[in-house]
């Protein structure tokens, strides 16, 4: 099988130099399939999630097209618009455009809420070629006439299903309604619920459809374990496991914002560097926590699904599902944060009695039984086949003797580490 390189995709020398500086040599499947077609100005439906290389799949051809067409954006009239659900994802997309376009005269700007708008207004007035925006702030600036979408040549709707989950779909439709009819449109979504199918049919014309499902390859690269534990023992189990120094850069998922705060506070008291990130945190606090995690200053980042969507931090060794998700697809998205760029990774899932139905749904989706870690100090005493009654108590106390089950150090030793 012939290996395709970026130079085979009709990209300019300026972009190839930028890719070489980032040590990008071989395009991912979605990049190899999408880039030539997008350069031919086709619409695209991409069924893919973070970690598949989709940002470069649309950023590289957009930069190429805008550069070749020449000209500069007029004040308050961007030439391309990327709509994305979260501030973190918007920032990462903006950083990608800056890196890939470093040798081109195509500029970009990221706008989102939670911060003062004046710097964003000034940038728009000066002229922006590629605008990366979250829906709320974009609509605010449109209503104040600081930005017009009349000149948009290329429109990208990223993470469409997450837009729906977060209640942004009405805002998205308002934006789409004022875009020029003649434009190139791209829609990316990890899943295709009915509302997103209808939206895609509305905005895309004869699109190329590319479906990338990294779930299977992710499952092969990620060592997956489940630990049965009683609900009130989860924080103690988390702290015990994180005593192991080989569990390095770790992303912990909780179901709620309050749960994320409590877990991070518990770890901090146990002298384990941890920070929480979720929608109730200020923008500056979220950016600071993410930067500390990326720089290695914080070893553990505790996040909700929505806050973590779009976070792409290299070198995550472990993903810990403190709470199992009630949507099995979310499990796949979560564990896909580790085992990237050819590395191995580990996913540990805590499961209490109320979550055993969730576990069954996850195992059915991935076609794999998770390895049960029997040897941990907070193992649930409830039998494996136990189903929770309607009002099952969750504060059962473990007998002191259960601590004697522990063998070795660091929350279970080698079973928590990726196989090399």
Beta strands, then each sheet from edge to edge (+ up, - down):
strand 1: 44-47
strand 2: 80-83
strand 3: 108-111
strand 4: 130-133
strand 5: 154-157
strand 6: 184-189
strand 7: 208-211
strand 8: 222-228
strand 9: 250-253
strand 10: 274-277
strand 11: 300-303
strand 12: 318-321
strand 13: 345-351
strand 14: 371-372
sheet 1: 3+ 4+ 2+ 5+ 6+ 1+ 7+
sheet 2: 10+ 11+ 9+ 12+ 13+ 8+ 14+
end
